[in-house]
Amino acid sequence: MTLAELLVRLGSFGLGLTWRVEVDEVVDPRVPEMERRSEGAGTDTLTLLSLTTPSLQLIDAEARGFAEDGLAVVRARPPGA
């Protein structure tokens, strides 16, 4: 499942999350902007979705979604993938 698919499937729950994205290997020109926007307090779901498409490839990346009470969602590259 891509990050874009995850964000869409989370539906209304995902809209309330704040995201932080870390990518070890930049292979797409959108990645630095995605990381910049998610620094500090993080970025909202709609902003992250605007930087994400089904064809976006993230390598050695982790996206963490936070709700008011803490970490709610982690999307990471599976080990060995």
C-alpha positions as CSV (number, residue, x, y, z in Angstrom):
1,M,0.0,0.0,0.0
2,T,1.4,3.4,-1.0
3,L,1.4,6.4,1.4
4,A,-1.3,8.0,-0.8
5,E,-3.5,4.9,-0.5
6,L,-3.0,4.9,3.3
7,L,-4.0,8.5,3.7
8,V,-7.2,8.0,1.7
9,R,-8.1,4.8,3.5
10,L,-7.8,6.5,6.9
11,G,-10.8,8.6,5.9
12,S,-12.0,11.1,8.5
13,F,-9.8,9.6,11.2
14,G,-6.7,10.5,9.1
15,L,-7.8,14.1,8.6
16,G,-7.2,14.8,12.3
17,L,-3.6,13.5,12.3
18,T,-0.4,15.5,12.1
19,W,2.4,13.8,10.1
20,R,6.1,13.6,10.3
21,V,8.0,12.0,7.4
22,E,11.6,10.9,7.3
23,V,13.3,9.6,4.2
24,D,16.8,8.2,4.0
25,E,17.1,8.1,0.2
26,V,15.6,10.9,-1.9
27,V,14.5,9.6,-5.3
28,D,11.7,12.1,-6.1
29,P,11.9,16.0,-6.1
30,R,8.8,16.2,-3.9
31,V,10.6,14.4,-1.0
32,P,12.6,17.4,0.4
33,E,9.5,19.5,0.5
34,M,7.6,16.7,2.2
35,E,10.3,16.4,4.9
36,R,10.6,20.2,5.3
37,R,6.8,20.6,5.9
38,S,6.8,17.8,8.4
39,E,9.6,19.1,10.6
40,G,8.9,20.4,14.0
41,A,5.1,20.2,14.8
42,G,4.5,18.2,11.6
43,T,2.1,18.7,8.7
44,D,-1.6,18.1,8.3
45,T,-3.0,15.2,6.2
46,L,-4.3,17.2,3.3
47,T,-0.9,18.9,2.8
48,L,0.9,15.6,2.9
49,L,-1.7,14.1,0.5
50,S,-1.1,17.1,-1.9
51,L,2.6,16.1,-2.0
52,T,1.9,12.4,-2.4
53,T,0.7,10.5,-5.5
54,P,0.2,6.8,-6.1
55,S,3.4,6.8,-8.2
56,L,5.5,8.5,-5.5
57,Q,8.3,6.1,-4.4
58,L,9.7,6.5,-0.9
59,I,12.8,4.5,-0.1
60,D,13.9,3.8,3.5
61,A,11.1,6.1,4.7
62,E,8.9,6.3,7.7
63,A,5.6,8.3,8.0
64,R,4.2,8.8,11.5
65,G,0.8,10.1,12.1
66,F,0.0,11.7,15.5
67,A,-3.3,12.3,17.2
68,E,-3.7,14.6,20.2
69,D,-3.0,11.8,22.5
70,G,0.2,10.6,20.7
71,L,1.4,8.3,17.9
72,A,-1.6,6.8,16.0
73,V,-0.2,5.4,12.7
74,V,3.2,4.3,11.4
75,R,3.9,3.6,7.8
76,A,7.4,2.2,7.3
77,R,9.2,0.2,4.7
78,P,8.9,-3.5,5.6
79,P,12.1,-5.2,6.6
80,G,13.9,-6.7,3.7
81,A,11.8,-4.8,1.1
